[in-house]
Amino acid sequence: MGEELFFRSLRAFASDYRHGNASTPDLVAVLDRVCIEVADFDAARILDRWLYCQELPALPEGVVKA
């Protein structure tokens, strides 16, 4: 996804739902719409473990530099 698409997605989500309510499926739809050009991108698959599983996936070890 990358930093640029991540923040573009957040801006689109905030803009789309600025004066209303949004659900998790709404966020997934915005992520999928903004990241449509990313091959095999599936926001629901990515977020599933983070949102619906009791145990969070392990974070990679080491320092991540942007």
PDBQT receptor file of N, H, CA, C and O in Angstrom, charges set to zero:
ATOM      1  N   MET A   1       0.833  -1.181   0.000  1.00  0.00    +0.000 N 
ATOM      2  CA  MET A   1       0.000   0.000   0.000  1.00  0.00    +0.000 C 
ATOM      3  C   MET A   1       0.880   1.247   0.000  1.00  0.00    +0.000 C 
ATOM      4  O   MET A   1       0.715   2.102  -0.870  1.00  0.00    +0.000 OA
ATOM      5  N   GLY A   2       1.768   1.373   0.905  1.00  0.00    +0.000 N 
ATOM      6  H   GLY A   2       1.902   0.678   1.612  1.00  0.00    +0.000 HD
ATOM      7  CA  GLY A   2       2.658   2.526   0.944  1.00  0.00    +0.000 C 
ATOM      8  C   GLY A   2       2.064   3.711   1.680  1.00  0.00    +0.000 C 
ATOM      9  O   GLY A   2       0.850   3.828   1.849  1.00  0.00    +0.000 OA
ATOM     10  N   GLU A   3       2.948   4.575   2.104  1.00  0.00    +0.000 N 
ATOM     11  H   GLU A   3       3.934   4.480   1.966  1.00  0.00    +0.000 HD
ATOM     12  CA  GLU A   3       2.563   5.728   2.909  1.00  0.00    +0.000 C 
ATOM     13  C   GLU A   3       1.629   6.680   2.162  1.00  0.00    +0.000 C 
ATOM     14  O   GLU A   3       0.649   7.161   2.730  1.00  0.00    +0.000 OA
ATOM     15  N   GLU A   4       1.929   6.950   0.899  1.00  0.00    +0.000 N 
ATOM     16  H   GLU A   4       2.725   6.559   0.437  1.00  0.00    +0.000 HD
ATOM     17  CA  GLU A   4       1.120   7.907   0.137  1.00  0.00    +0.000 C 
ATOM     18  C   GLU A   4      -0.326   7.426  -0.009  1.00  0.00    +0.000 C 
ATOM     19  O   GLU A   4      -1.260   8.200   0.200  1.00  0.00    +0.000 OA
ATOM     20  N   LEU A   5      -0.514   6.159  -0.364  1.00  0.00    +0.000 N 
ATOM     21  H   LEU A   5       0.244   5.530  -0.533  1.00  0.00    +0.000 HD
ATOM     22  CA  LEU A   5      -1.877   5.623  -0.501  1.00  0.00    +0.000 C 
ATOM     23  C   LEU A   5      -2.570   5.508   0.851  1.00  0.00    +0.000 C 
ATOM     24  O   LEU A   5      -3.781   5.707   0.947  1.00  0.00    +0.000 OA
ATOM     25  N   PHE A   6      -1.811   5.188   1.897  1.00  0.00    +0.000 N 
ATOM     26  H   PHE A   6      -0.827   5.026   1.819  1.00  0.00    +0.000 HD
ATOM     27  CA  PHE A   6      -2.395   5.096   3.233  1.00  0.00    +0.000 C 
ATOM     28  C   PHE A   6      -3.008   6.436   3.626  1.00  0.00    +0.000 C 
ATOM     29  O   PHE A   6      -4.164   6.495   4.046  1.00  0.00    +0.000 OA
ATOM     30  N   PHE A   7      -2.234   7.513   3.490  1.00  0.00    +0.000 N 
ATOM     31  H   PHE A   7      -1.295   7.466   3.149  1.00  0.00    +0.000 HD
ATOM     32  CA  PHE A   7      -2.747   8.823   3.884  1.00  0.00    +0.000 C 
ATOM     33  C   PHE A   7      -3.809   9.342   2.919  1.00  0.00    +0.000 C 
ATOM     34  O   PHE A   7      -4.720  10.054   3.340  1.00  0.00    +0.000 OA
ATOM     35  N   ARG A   8      -3.712   9.005   1.642  1.00  0.00    +0.000 N 
ATOM     36  H   ARG A   8      -2.971   8.427   1.299  1.00  0.00    +0.000 HD
ATOM     37  CA  ARG A   8      -4.773   9.359   0.692  1.00  0.00    +0.000 C 
ATOM     38  C   ARG A   8      -6.075   8.669   1.105  1.00  0.00    +0.000 C 
ATOM     39  O   ARG A   8      -7.149   9.265   1.022  1.00  0.00    +0.000 OA
ATOM     40  N   SER A   9      -5.978   7.422   1.547  1.00  0.00    +0.000 N 
ATOM     41  H   SER A   9      -5.105   6.939   1.615  1.00  0.00    +0.000 HD
ATOM     42  CA  SER A   9      -7.154   6.677   2.006  1.00  0.00    +0.000 C 
ATOM     43  C   SER A   9      -7.767   7.325   3.238  1.00  0.00    +0.000 C 
ATOM     44  O   SER A   9      -8.988   7.457   3.330  1.00  0.00    +0.000 OA
ATOM     45  N   LEU A  10      -6.926   7.730   4.185  1.00  0.00    +0.000 N 
ATOM     46  H   LEU A  10      -5.935   7.623   4.110  1.00  0.00    +0.000 HD
ATOM     47  CA  LEU A  10      -7.447   8.387   5.388  1.00  0.00    +0.000 C 
ATOM     48  C   LEU A  10      -8.137   9.706   5.054  1.00  0.00    +0.000 C 
ATOM     49  O   LEU A  10      -9.183  10.024   5.619  1.00  0.00    +0.000 OA
ATOM     50  N   ARG A  11      -7.551  10.470   4.137  1.00  0.00    +0.000 N 
ATOM     51  H   ARG A  11      -6.701  10.211   3.678  1.00  0.00    +0.000 HD
ATOM     52  CA  ARG A  11      -8.188  11.734   3.728  1.00  0.00    +0.000 C 
ATOM     53  C   ARG A  11      -9.523  11.475   3.033  1.00  0.00    +0.000 C 
ATOM     54  O   ARG A  11     -10.499  12.184   3.281  1.00  0.00    +0.000 OA
ATOM     55  N   ALA A  12      -9.570  10.472   2.173  1.00  0.00    +0.000 N 
ATOM     56  H   ALA A  12      -8.778   9.896   1.972  1.00  0.00    +0.000 HD
ATOM     57  CA  ALA A  12     -10.819  10.135   1.475  1.00  0.00    +0.000 C 
ATOM     58  C   ALA A  12     -11.881   9.680   2.467  1.00  0.00    +0.000 C 
ATOM     59  O   ALA A  12     -13.045  10.065   2.357  1.00  0.00    +0.000 OA
ATOM     60  N   PHE A  13     -11.484   8.864   3.429  1.00  0.00    +0.000 N 
ATOM     61  H   PHE A  13     -10.539   8.550   3.519  1.00  0.00    +0.000 HD
ATOM     62  CA  PHE A  13     -12.417   8.372   4.443  1.00  0.00    +0.000 C 
ATOM     63  C   PHE A  13     -12.977   9.544   5.254  1.00  0.00    +0.000 C 
ATOM     64  O   PHE A  13     -14.185   9.634   5.471  1.00  0.00    +0.000 OA
ATOM     65  N   ALA A  14     -12.095  10.436   5.698  1.00  0.00    +0.000 N 
ATOM     66  H   ALA A  14     -11.113  10.363   5.522  1.00  0.00    +0.000 HD
ATOM     67  CA  ALA A  14     -12.537  11.597   6.480  1.00  0.00    +0.000 C 
ATOM     68  C   ALA A  14     -13.458  12.494   5.654  1.00  0.00    +0.000 C 
ATOM     69  O   ALA A  14     -14.443  13.020   6.173  1.00  0.00    +0.000 OA
ATOM     70  N   SER A  15     -13.145  12.664   4.393  1.00  0.00    +0.000 N 
ATOM     71  H   SER A  15     -12.346  12.237   3.971  1.00  0.00    +0.000 HD
ATOM     72  CA  SER A  15     -13.972  13.495   3.515  1.00  0.00    +0.000 C 
ATOM     73  C   SER A  15     -15.335  12.860   3.256  1.00  0.00    +0.000 C 
ATOM     74  O   SER A  15     -16.363  13.534   3.318  1.00  0.00    +0.000 OA
ATOM     75  N   ASP A  16     -15.338  11.567   2.966  1.00  0.00    +0.000 N 
ATOM     76  H   ASP A  16     -14.503  11.020   2.916  1.00  0.00    +0.000 HD
ATOM     77  CA  ASP A  16     -16.592  10.867   2.650  1.00  0.00    +0.000 C 
ATOM     78  C   ASP A  16     -17.560  10.843   3.828  1.00  0.00    +0.000 C 
ATOM     79  O   ASP A  16     -18.774  10.896   3.632  1.00  0.00    +0.000 OA
ATOM     80  N   TYR A  17     -17.035  10.764   5.048  1.00  0.00    +0.000 N 
ATOM     81  H   TYR A  17     -16.049  10.721   5.208  1.00  0.00    +0.000 HD
ATOM     82  CA  TYR A  17     -17.891  10.600   6.226  1.00  0.00    +0.000 C 
ATOM     83  C   TYR A  17     -17.763  11.773   7.198  1.00  0.00    +0.000 C 
ATOM     84  O   TYR A  17     -17.989  11.620   8.399  1.00  0.00    +0.000 OA
ATOM     85  N   ARG A  18     -17.404  12.932   6.675  1.00  0.00    +0.000 N 
ATOM     86  H   ARG A  18     -17.221  13.056   5.700  1.00  0.00    +0.000 HD
ATOM     87  CA  ARG A  18     -17.144  14.115   7.498  1.00  0.00    +0.000 C 
ATOM     88  C   ARG A  18     -18.302  14.447   8.440  1.00  0.00    +0.000 C 
ATOM     89  O   ARG A  18     -18.064  14.742   9.612  1.00  0.00    +0.000 OA
ATOM     90  N   HIS A  19     -19.511  14.407   7.975  1.00  0.00    +0.000 N 
ATOM     91  H   HIS A  19     -19.704  14.168   7.023  1.00  0.00    +0.000 HD
ATOM     92  CA  HIS A  19     -20.652  14.816   8.802  1.00  0.00    +0.000 C 
ATOM     93  C   HIS A  19     -21.605  13.659   9.069  1.00  0.00    +0.000 C 
ATOM     94  O   HIS A  19     -22.812  13.863   9.204  1.00  0.00    +0.000 OA
ATOM     95  N   GLY A  20     -21.073  12.461   9.144  1.00  0.00    +0.000 N 
ATOM     96  H   GLY A  20     -20.092  12.295   9.034  1.00  0.00    +0.000 HD
ATOM     97  CA  GLY A  20     -21.936  11.311   9.363  1.00  0.00    +0.000 C 
ATOM     98  C   GLY A  20     -21.223  10.212  10.117  1.00  0.00    +0.000 C 
ATOM     99  O   GLY A  20     -20.127  10.398  10.646  1.00  0.00    +0.000 OA
ATOM    100  N   ASN A  21     -21.854   9.100  10.152  1.00  0.00    +0.000 N 
ATOM    101  H   ASN A  21     -22.744   8.949   9.722  1.00  0.00    +0.000 HD
ATOM    102  CA  ASN A  21     -21.302   7.929  10.822  1.00  0.00    +0.000 C 
ATOM    103  C   ASN A  21     -20.670   7.006   9.797  1.00  0.00    +0.000 C 
ATOM    104  O   ASN A  21     -21.084   6.959   8.638  1.00  0.00    +0.000 OA
ATOM    105  N   ALA A  22     -19.670   6.281  10.239  1.00  0.00    +0.000 N 
ATOM    106  H   ALA A  22     -19.334   6.319  11.180  1.00  0.00    +0.000 HD
ATOM    107  CA  ALA A  22     -19.009   5.316   9.362  1.00  0.00    +0.000 C 
ATOM    108  C   ALA A  22     -18.795   4.025  10.134  1.00  0.00    +0.000 C 
ATOM    109  O   ALA A  22     -18.633   4.023  11.354  1.00  0.00    +0.000 OA
ATOM    110  N   SER A  23     -18.800   2.945   9.400  1.00  0.00    +0.000 N 
ATOM    111  H   SER A  23     -18.932   2.947   8.408  1.00  0.00    +0.000 HD
ATOM    112  CA  SER A  23     -18.586   1.628   9.991  1.00  0.00    +0.000 C 
ATOM    113  C   SER A  23     -17.279   1.047   9.460  1.00  0.00    +0.000 C 
ATOM    114  O   SER A  23     -16.654   1.606   8.559  1.00  0.00    +0.000 OA
ATOM    115  N   THR A  24     -16.886  -0.063  10.025  1.00  0.00    +0.000 N 
ATOM    116  H   THR A  24     -17.394  -0.518  10.757  1.00  0.00    +0.000 HD
ATOM    117  CA  THR A  24     -15.695  -0.755   9.529  1.00  0.00    +0.000 C 
ATOM    118  C   THR A  24     -15.841  -1.120   8.057  1.00  0.00    +0.000 C 
ATOM    119  O   THR A  24     -14.897  -0.908   7.296  1.00  0.00    +0.000 OA
ATOM    120  N   PRO A  25     -16.982  -1.660   7.616  1.00  0.00    +0.000 N 
ATOM    121  CA  PRO A  25     -17.129  -1.928   6.179  1.00  0.00    +0.000 C 
ATOM    122  C   PRO A  25     -16.990  -0.666   5.315  1.00  0.00    +0.000 C 
ATOM    123  O   PRO A  25     -16.528  -0.748   4.177  1.00  0.00    +0.000 OA
ATOM    124  N   ASP A  26     -17.384   0.491   5.843  1.00  0.00    +0.000 N 
ATOM    125  H   ASP A  26     -17.759   0.558   6.768  1.00  0.00    +0.000 HD
ATOM    126  CA  ASP A  26     -17.194   1.743   5.106  1.00  0.00    +0.000 C 
ATOM    127  C   ASP A  26     -15.705   2.039   4.929  1.00  0.00    +0.000 C 
ATOM    128  O   ASP A  26     -15.277   2.447   3.848  1.00  0.00    +0.000 OA
ATOM    129  N   LEU A  27     -14.921   1.837   5.977  1.00  0.00    +0.000 N 
ATOM    130  H   LEU A  27     -15.269   1.506   6.855  1.00  0.00    +0.000 HD
ATOM    131  CA  LEU A  27     -13.474   2.038   5.891  1.00  0.00    +0.000 C 
ATOM    132  C   LEU A  27     -12.861   1.076   4.885  1.00  0.00    +0.000 C 
ATOM    133  O   LEU A  27     -12.030   1.475   4.069  1.00  0.00    +0.000 OA
ATOM    134  N   VAL A  28     -13.262  -0.174   4.939  1.00  0.00    +0.000 N 
ATOM    135  H   VAL A  28     -13.937  -0.497   5.603  1.00  0.00    +0.000 HD
ATOM    136  CA  VAL A  28     -12.745  -1.181   4.007  1.00  0.00    +0.000 C 
ATOM    137  C   VAL A  28     -13.064  -0.776   2.569  1.00  0.00    +0.000 C 
ATOM    138  O   VAL A  28     -12.213  -0.898   1.689  1.00  0.00    +0.000 OA
ATOM    139  N   ALA A  29     -14.272  -0.299   2.329  1.00  0.00    +0.000 N 
ATOM    140  H   ALA A  29     -14.964  -0.199   3.045  1.00  0.00    +0.000 HD
ATOM    141  CA  ALA A  29     -14.665   0.108   0.974  1.00  0.00    +0.000 C 
ATOM    142  C   ALA A  29     -13.813   1.273   0.472  1.00  0.00    +0.000 C 
ATOM    143  O   ALA A  29     -13.412   1.287  -0.692  1.00  0.00    +0.000 OA
ATOM    144  N   VAL A  30     -13.533   2.242   1.334  1.00  0.00    +0.000 N 
ATOM    145  H   VAL A  30     -13.858   2.230   2.279  1.00  0.00    +0.000 HD
ATOM    146  CA  VAL A  30     -12.697   3.375   0.933  1.00  0.00    +0.000 C 
ATOM    147  C   VAL A  30     -11.275   2.900   0.648  1.00  0.00    +0.000 C 
ATOM    148  O   VAL A  30     -10.682   3.298  -0.355  1.00  0.00    +0.000 OA
ATOM    149  N   LEU A  31     -10.727   2.062   1.509  1.00  0.00    +0.000 N 
ATOM    150  H   LEU A  31     -11.209   1.739   2.324  1.00  0.00    +0.000 HD
ATOM    151  CA  LEU A  31      -9.377   1.537   1.283  1.00  0.00    +0.000 C 
ATOM    152  C   LEU A  31      -9.302   0.797  -0.045  1.00  0.00    +0.000 C 
ATOM    153  O   LEU A  31      -8.366   0.998  -0.819  1.00  0.00    +0.000 OA
ATOM    154  N   ASP A  32     -10.273  -0.049  -0.310  1.00  0.00    +0.000 N 
ATOM    155  H   ASP A  32     -11.033  -0.213   0.319  1.00  0.00    +0.000 HD
ATOM    156  CA  ASP A  32     -10.280  -0.800  -1.571  1.00  0.00    +0.000 C 
ATOM    157  C   ASP A  32     -10.419   0.130  -2.775  1.00  0.00    +0.000 C 
ATOM    158  O   ASP A  32      -9.789  -0.095  -3.809  1.00  0.00    +0.000 OA
ATOM    159  N   ARG A  33     -11.238   1.172  -2.646  1.00  0.00    +0.000 N 
ATOM    160  H   ARG A  33     -11.749   1.355  -1.807  1.00  0.00    +0.000 HD
ATOM    161  CA  ARG A  33     -11.435   2.114  -3.751  1.00  0.00    +0.000 C 
ATOM    162  C   ARG A  33     -10.156   2.899  -4.046  1.00  0.00    +0.000 C 
ATOM    163  O   ARG A  33      -9.763   3.038  -5.205  1.00  0.00    +0.000 OA
ATOM    164  N   VAL A  34      -9.518   3.405  -3.012  1.00  0.00    +0.000 N 
ATOM    165  H   VAL A  34      -9.838   3.292  -2.071  1.00  0.00    +0.000 HD
ATOM    166  CA  VAL A  34      -8.324   4.226  -3.205  1.00  0.00    +0.000 C 
ATOM    167  C   VAL A  34      -7.139   3.380  -3.670  1.00  0.00    +0.000 C 
ATOM    168  O   VAL A  34      -6.304   3.847  -4.445  1.00  0.00    +0.000 OA
ATOM    169  N   CYS A  35      -7.069   2.151  -3.201  1.00  0.00    +0.000 N 
ATOM    170  H   CYS A  35      -7.747   1.772  -2.572  1.00  0.00    +0.000 HD
ATOM    171  CA  CYS A  35      -5.914   1.287  -3.501  1.00  0.00    +0.000 C 
ATOM    172  C   CYS A  35      -6.199   0.310  -4.633  1.00  0.00    +0.000 C 
ATOM    173  O   CYS A  35      -5.567  -0.743  -4.714  1.00  0.00    +0.000 OA
ATOM    174  N   ILE A  36      -7.139   0.646  -5.503  1.00  0.00    +0.000 N 
ATOM    175  H   ILE A  36      -7.652   1.501  -5.437  1.00  0.00    +0.000 HD
ATOM    176  CA  ILE A  36      -7.549  -0.280  -6.559  1.00  0.00    +0.000 C 
ATOM    177  C   ILE A  36      -6.393  -0.657  -7.483  1.00  0.00    +0.000 C 
ATOM    178  O   ILE A  36      -6.381  -1.752  -8.044  1.00  0.00    +0.000 OA
ATOM    179  N   GLU A  37      -5.414   0.250  -7.645  1.00  0.00    +0.000 N 
ATOM    180  H   GLU A  37      -5.424   1.140  -7.190  1.00  0.00    +0.000 HD
ATOM    181  CA  GLU A  37      -4.308  -0.060  -8.552  1.00  0.00    +0.000 C 
ATOM    182  C   GLU A  37      -3.247  -0.963  -7.920  1.00  0.00    +0.000 C 
ATOM    183  O   GLU A  37      -2.330  -1.407  -8.612  1.00  0.00    +0.000 OA
ATOM    184  N   VAL A  38      -3.355  -1.240  -6.621  1.00  0.00    +0.000 N 
ATOM    185  H   VAL A  38      -4.100  -0.879  -6.060  1.00  0.00    +0.000 HD
ATOM    186  CA  VAL A  38      -2.396  -2.127  -5.955  1.00  0.00    +0.000 C 
ATOM    187  C   VAL A  38      -2.828  -3.572  -6.205  1.00  0.00    +0.000 C 
ATOM    188  O   VAL A  38      -3.925  -3.976  -5.819  1.00  0.00    +0.000 OA
ATOM    189  N   ALA A  39      -1.967  -4.334  -6.847  1.00  0.00    +0.000 N 
ATOM    190  H   ALA A  39      -1.076  -4.006  -7.161  1.00  0.00    +0.000 HD
ATOM    191  CA  ALA A  39      -2.290  -5.727  -7.195  1.00  0.00    +0.000 C 
ATOM    192  C   ALA A  39      -2.596  -6.543  -5.945  1.00  0.00    +0.000 C 
ATOM    193  O   ALA A  39      -1.876  -6.466  -4.950  1.00  0.00    +0.000 OA
ATOM    194  N   ASP A  40      -3.660  -7.317  -6.005  1.00  0.00    +0.000 N 
ATOM    195  H   ASP A  40      -4.245  -7.380  -6.814  1.00  0.00    +0.000 HD
ATOM    196  CA  ASP A  40      -4.069  -8.229  -4.933  1.00  0.00    +0.000 C 
ATOM    197  C   ASP A  40      -4.356  -7.536  -3.601  1.00  0.00    +0.000 C 
ATOM    198  O   ASP A  40      -4.295  -8.179  -2.553  1.00  0.00    +0.000 OA
ATOM    199  N   PHE A  41      -4.666  -6.247  -3.620  1.00  0.00    +0.000 N 
ATOM    200  H   PHE A  41      -4.716  -5.725  -4.472  1.00  0.00    +0.000 HD
ATOM    201  CA  PHE A  41      -4.982  -5.540  -2.376  1.00  0.00    +0.000 C 
ATOM    202  C   PHE A  41      -6.389  -5.909  -1.942  1.00  0.00    +0.000 C 
ATOM    203  O   PHE A  41      -7.333  -5.820  -2.726  1.00  0.00    +0.000 OA
ATOM    204  N   ASP A  42      -6.523  -6.323  -0.693  1.00  0.00    +0.000 N 
ATOM    205  H   ASP A  42      -5.755  -6.396  -0.056  1.00  0.00    +0.000 HD
ATOM    206  CA  ASP A  42      -7.815  -6.700  -0.125  1.00  0.00    +0.000 C 
ATOM    207  C   ASP A  42      -7.846  -6.196   1.313  1.00  0.00    +0.000 C 
ATOM    208  O   ASP A  42      -7.337  -6.857   2.218  1.00  0.00    +0.000 OA
ATOM    209  N   ALA A  43      -8.437  -5.036   1.519  1.00  0.00    +0.000 N 
ATOM    210  H   ALA A  43      -8.850  -4.499   0.784  1.00  0.00    +0.000 HD
ATOM    211  CA  ALA A  43      -8.441  -4.410   2.835  1.00  0.00    +0.000 C 
ATOM    212  C   ALA A  43      -9.093  -5.299   3.888  1.00  0.00    +0.000 C 
ATOM    213  O   ALA A  43      -8.611  -5.363   5.019  1.00  0.00    +0.000 OA
ATOM    214  N   ALA A  44     -10.168  -5.978   3.544  1.00  0.00    +0.000 N 
ATOM    215  H   ALA A  44     -10.560  -5.926   2.625  1.00  0.00    +0.000 HD
ATOM    216  CA  ALA A  44     -10.848  -6.844   4.514  1.00  0.00    +0.000 C 
ATOM    217  C   ALA A  44      -9.912  -7.948   4.998  1.00  0.00    +0.000 C 
ATOM    218  O   ALA A  44      -9.872  -8.250   6.191  1.00  0.00    +0.000 OA
ATOM    219  N   ARG A  45      -9.168  -8.544   4.088  1.00  0.00    +0.000 N 
ATOM    220  H   ARG A  45      -9.201  -8.299   3.119  1.00  0.00    +0.000 HD
ATOM    221  CA  ARG A  45      -8.237  -9.613   4.465  1.00  0.00    +0.000 C 
ATOM    222  C   ARG A  45      -7.138  -9.071   5.370  1.00  0.00    +0.000 C 
ATOM    223  O   ARG A  45      -6.758  -9.723   6.343  1.00  0.00    +0.000 OA
ATOM    224  N   ILE A  46      -6.627  -7.893   5.059  1.00  0.00    +0.000 N 
ATOM    225  H   ILE A  46      -6.935  -7.364   4.268  1.00  0.00    +0.000 HD
ATOM    226  CA  ILE A  46      -5.550  -7.296   5.847  1.00  0.00    +0.000 C 
ATOM    227  C   ILE A  46      -6.038  -6.911   7.242  1.00  0.00    +0.000 C 
ATOM    228  O   ILE A  46      -5.357  -7.171   8.234  1.00  0.00    +0.000 OA
ATOM    229  N   LEU A  47      -7.207  -6.296   7.316  1.00  0.00    +0.000 N 
ATOM    230  H   LEU A  47      -7.760  -6.085   6.510  1.00  0.00    +0.000 HD
ATOM    231  CA  LEU A  47      -7.708  -5.799   8.596  1.00  0.00    +0.000 C 
ATOM    232  C   LEU A  47      -8.366  -6.866   9.458  1.00  0.00    +0.000 C 
ATOM    233  O   LEU A  47      -8.530  -6.666  10.661  1.00  0.00    +0.000 OA
ATOM    234  N   ASP A  48      -8.741  -7.982   8.874  1.00  0.00    +0.000 N 
ATOM    235  H   ASP A  48      -8.607  -8.145   7.897  1.00  0.00    +0.000 HD
ATOM    236  CA  ASP A  48      -9.465  -9.021   9.603  1.00  0.00    +0.000 C 
ATOM    237  C   ASP A  48      -8.754  -9.438  10.887  1.00  0.00    +0.000 C 
ATOM    238  O   ASP A  48      -9.364  -9.468  11.955  1.00  0.00    +0.000 OA
ATOM    239  N   ARG A  49      -7.478  -9.756  10.785  1.00  0.00    +0.000 N 
ATOM    240  H   ARG A  49      -6.982  -9.732   9.917  1.00  0.00    +0.000 HD
ATOM    241  CA  ARG A  49      -6.743 -10.205  11.974  1.00  0.00    +0.000 C 
ATOM    242  C   ARG A  49      -6.593  -9.095  12.996  1.00  0.00    +0.000 C 
ATOM    243  O   ARG A  49      -6.584  -9.364  14.197  1.00  0.00    +0.000 OA
ATOM    244  N   TRP A  50      -6.474  -7.858  12.550  1.00  0.00    +0.000 N 
ATOM    245  H   TRP A  50      -6.481  -7.639  11.575  1.00  0.00    +0.000 HD
ATOM    246  CA  TRP A  50      -6.286  -6.743  13.473  1.00  0.00    +0.000 C 
ATOM    247  C   TRP A  50      -7.589  -6.355  14.168  1.00  0.00    +0.000 C 
ATOM    248  O   TRP A  50      -7.563  -5.879  15.303  1.00  0.00    +0.000 OA
ATOM    249  N   LEU A  51      -8.707  -6.549  13.513  1.00  0.00    +0.000 N 
ATOM    250  H   LEU A  51      -8.727  -6.936  12.591  1.00  0.00    +0.000 HD
ATOM    251  CA  LEU A  51      -9.971  -6.080  14.066  1.00  0.00    +0.000 C 
ATOM    252  C   LEU A  51     -10.812  -7.159  14.734  1.00  0.00    +0.000 C 
ATOM    253  O   LEU A  51     -11.542  -6.872  15.683  1.00  0.00    +0.000 OA
ATOM    254  N   TYR A  52     -10.719  -8.390  14.255  1.00  0.00    +0.000 N 
ATOM    255  H   TYR A  52     -10.125  -8.623  13.485  1.00  0.00    +0.000 HD
ATOM    256  CA  TYR A  52     -11.670  -9.400  14.708  1.00  0.00    +0.000 C 
ATOM    257  C   TYR A  52     -11.062 -10.585  15.446  1.00  0.00    +0.000 C 
ATOM    258  O   TYR A  52     -11.804 -11.410  15.979  1.00  0.00    +0.000 OA
ATOM    259  N   CYS A  53      -9.758 -10.698  15.495  1.00  0.00    +0.000 N 
ATOM    260  H   CYS A  53      -9.155 -10.028  15.062  1.00  0.00    +0.000 HD
ATOM    261  CA  CYS A  53      -9.117 -11.797  16.215  1.00  0.00    +0.000 C 
ATOM    262  C   CYS A  53      -8.705 -11.313  17.600  1.00  0.00    +0.000 C 
ATOM    263  O   CYS A  53      -8.324 -10.156  17.775  1.00  0.00    +0.000 OA
ATOM    264  N   GLN A  54      -8.784 -12.207  18.579  1.00  0.00    +0.000 N 
ATOM    265  H   GLN A  54      -9.094 -13.148  18.437  1.00  0.00    +0.000 HD
ATOM    266  CA  GLN A  54      -8.427 -11.819  19.935  1.00  0.00    +0.000 C 
ATOM    267  C   GLN A  54      -6.927 -11.598  20.084  1.00  0.00    +0.000 C 
ATOM    268  O   GLN A  54      -6.494 -10.733  20.845  1.00  0.00    +0.000 OA
ATOM    269  N   GLU A  55      -6.143 -12.374  19.365  1.00  0.00    +0.000 N 
ATOM    270  H   GLU A  55      -6.495 -13.077  18.747  1.00  0.00    +0.000 HD
ATOM    271  CA  GLU A  55      -4.692 -12.236  19.452  1.00  0.00    +0.000 C 
ATOM    272  C   GLU A  55      -4.198 -11.477  18.226  1.00  0.00    +0.000 C 
ATOM    273  O   GLU A  55      -4.458 -11.881  17.093  1.00  0.00    +0.000 OA
ATOM    274  N   LEU A  56      -3.492 -10.388  18.452  1.00  0.00    +0.000 N 
ATOM    275  H   LEU A  56      -3.280 -10.060  19.373  1.00  0.00    +0.000 HD
ATOM    276  CA  LEU A  56      -2.985  -9.590  17.343  1.00  0.00    +0.000 C 
ATOM    277  C   LEU A  56      -1.795 -10.280  16.693  1.00  0.00    +0.000 C 
ATOM    278  O   LEU A  56      -1.044 -10.988  17.364  1.00  0.00    +0.000 OA
ATOM    279  N   PRO A  57      -1.619 -10.081  15.399  1.00  0.00    +0.000 N 
ATOM    280  CA  PRO A  57      -0.461 -10.668  14.730  1.00  0.00    +0.000 C 
ATOM    281  C   PRO A  57       0.827 -10.029  15.241  1.00  0.00    +0.000 C 
ATOM    282  O   PRO A  57       0.834  -8.875  15.667  1.00  0.00    +0.000 OA
ATOM    283  N   ALA A  58       1.902 -10.786  15.194  1.00  0.00    +0.000 N 
ATOM    284  H   ALA A  58       1.896 -11.725  14.847  1.00  0.00    +0.000 HD
ATOM    285  CA  ALA A  58       3.193 -10.286  15.656  1.00  0.00    +0.000 C 
ATOM    286  C   ALA A  58       3.702  -9.189  14.728  1.00  0.00    +0.000 C 
ATOM    287  O   ALA A  58       3.550  -9.262  13.508  1.00  0.00    +0.000 OA
ATOM    288  N   LEU A  59       4.299  -8.188  15.322  1.00  0.00    +0.000 N 
ATOM    289  H   LEU A  59       4.422  -8.128  16.313  1.00  0.00    +0.000 HD
ATOM    290  CA  LEU A  59       4.927  -7.133  14.536  1.00  0.00    +0.000 C 
ATOM    291  C   LEU A  59       6.306  -7.607  14.105  1.00  0.00    +0.000 C 
ATOM    292  O   LEU A  59       6.951  -8.364  14.830  1.00  0.00    +0.000 OA
ATOM    293  N   PRO A  60       6.765  -7.178  12.948  1.00  0.00    +0.000 N 
ATOM    294  CA  PRO A  60       8.104  -7.580  12.519  1.00  0.00    +0.000 C 
ATOM    295  C   PRO A  60       9.154  -6.993  13.455  1.00  0.00    +0.000 C 
ATOM    296  O   PRO A  60       9.003  -5.882  13.963  1.00  0.00    +0.000 OA
ATOM    297  N   GLU A  61      10.215  -7.755  13.673  1.00  0.00    +0.000 N 
ATOM    298  H   GLU A  61      10.338  -8.658  13.260  1.00  0.00    +0.000 HD
ATOM    299  CA  GLU A  61      11.291  -7.274  14.534  1.00  0.00    +0.000 C 
ATOM    300  C   GLU A  61      12.157  -6.285  13.785  1.00  0.00    +0.000 C 
ATOM    301  O   GLU A  61      12.226  -6.312  12.556  1.00  0.00    +0.000 OA
ATOM    302  N   GLY A  62      12.810  -5.419  14.519  1.00  0.00    +0.000 N 
ATOM    303  H   GLY A  62      12.754  -5.396  15.518  1.00  0.00    +0.000 HD
ATOM    304  CA  GLY A  62      13.714  -4.460  13.913  1.00  0.00    +0.000 C 
ATOM    305  C   GLY A  62      13.083  -3.094  13.777  1.00  0.00    +0.000 C 
ATOM    306  O   GLY A  62      11.940  -2.868  14.176  1.00  0.00    +0.000 OA
ATOM    307  N   VAL A  63      13.833  -2.215  13.221  1.00  0.00    +0.000 N 
ATOM    308  H   VAL A  63      14.761  -2.398  12.897  1.00  0.00    +0.000 HD
ATOM    309  CA  VAL A  63      13.397  -0.838  13.038  1.00  0.00    +0.000 C 
ATOM    310  C   VAL A  63      12.915  -0.663  11.605  1.00  0.00    +0.000 C 
ATOM    311  O   VAL A  63      13.580  -1.078  10.655  1.00  0.00    +0.000 OA
ATOM    312  N   VAL A  64      11.765  -0.049  11.467  1.00  0.00    +0.000 N 
ATOM    313  H   VAL A  64      11.225   0.288  12.238  1.00  0.00    +0.000 HD
ATOM    314  CA  VAL A  64      11.223   0.229  10.141  1.00  0.00    +0.000 C 
ATOM    315  C   VAL A  64      11.492   1.690   9.836  1.00  0.00    +0.000 C 
ATOM    316  O   VAL A  64      11.093   2.572  10.598  1.00  0.00    +0.000 OA
ATOM    317  N   LYS A  65      12.159   1.946   8.737  1.00  0.00    +0.000 N 
ATOM    318  H   LYS A  65      12.483   1.230   8.119  1.00  0.00    +0.000 HD
ATOM    319  CA  LYS A  65      12.457   3.320   8.338  1.00  0.00    +0.000 C 
ATOM    320  C   LYS A  65      11.589   3.689   7.153  1.00  0.00    +0.000 C 
ATOM    321  O   LYS A  65      11.488   2.943   6.179  1.00  0.00    +0.000 OA
ATOM    322  N   ALA A  66      10.963   4.854   7.251  1.00  0.00    +0.000 N 
ATOM    323  H   ALA A  66      11.045   5.460   8.043  1.00  0.00    +0.000 HD
ATOM    324  CA  ALA A  66      10.091   5.305   6.169  1.00  0.00    +0.000 C 
ATOM    325  C   ALA A  66      10.822   6.210   5.228  1.00  0.00    +0.000 C 
ATOM    326  O   ALA A  66      10.241   6.687   4.253  1.00  0.00    +0.000 OA
TER     327      ALA A  66
